[in-house]
Amino acid sequence: MQQIHGIGLKIGAIALFTVMFALVKALSATIPAGQTVFFRSAFAIPVLFAWLMMQGELAGAVSVKSKRAHVWRGFVGTAAMGLNFTAAGFLPLPEITAIGFTTPLLIVVFASVMLGERVGVYRISAVLVGLIGVLIIVEPRLTFGALEPAQDSMKLGVILAITAAACAALAQIQIRKMVQVERTSAIIFYFCITASVFSLSTIGTWVWPSLLQFLILILIGVLGGVGQIMLTTAYRYAPASVIAPFDYTAMIFALGIGYFAFAELPSAQMILGAGIVIAAGVFVILREARLGLRRGQARRAKPPPAL
């Protein structure tokens, strides 16, 4: 029953994040991405602050071991958010969601290079298959020849979305290092603070929003904060190997919202590519869960084989 609760919280968090991103996309034509990043971060802080107080975790959240680690995590995380928010103005919601699914695949590569993790043929093969899926998704956007303004903006959106996925993967690598010495609550809380500060560097591009836009910007921050709380709580009820694959329910929400809110109808090629990326991502998650089990069994015996 606890695992079902965890799965429900995870799906709820993904739904909130997808709605939040749809609101970002709705404002993207008139509100600069840096300004949206600020509201997304700053107005999540009161939500997280109240939750931490109720959980009795506020003292732990404001106490950190390495300020430099939090600043670097904040920088790459803010870059990922800003690039993704900018890309939202150029690409359909399902497409940018599918490209974002490359983050877990890139984490495998970065973990091998930056953390020295042993990555064997199974996970490397899954990463390569997943990247083929990405190429299938973006191929229509990367045709060369006579440039049309709309097609050119799509290319820019693809570049921004892929770069955002890479930055998100770097942020996750940093988090893997930080969780060894920092509380999860501190990592979440200080990210909102650092992202708010970093996004202020774009204040010269900001515009004065209408009342409706201002309320939507606040809602974006609140949804982000509540979604983060639900996501964090989900991992208290179920192990990561159980609930991590439910990240991909974002595609279901993105397809529905994209169709009804933005009249976006994905192509068969995009669906095929997304399916390949999702399959590769789920394989990596399940393989790493199995690897974790083997590592636990092998601690008393010998190092596990590279997988």
Secondary structure, DSSP 8 states (H G I E B T S, - for coil): -HHHHHHHHHHHHHHHHHHHHHHHHHHTTTS-HHHHHHHHHHTTHHHHHHHHHHHT-HHHHH--S-HHHHHHHHHHHHHHHHHHHHHTTTS-HHHHHHHHTTHHHHHHHHHHHHS-----HHHHHHHHHHHHHHHHHHGGGG--SS--HHHHHHHHHHHHHHHHHHHHHHHHHHHHHHTTTS-HHHHHHHHHHHHHHHHGGGGGG-----HHHHHHHHHHHHHHHHHHHHHHHHHHHS-HHHHGGGGGGHHHHHHHHHHHHH-----HHHHHHHHHHHHHHHHHHHHHHHHHHHHHHHTTS------
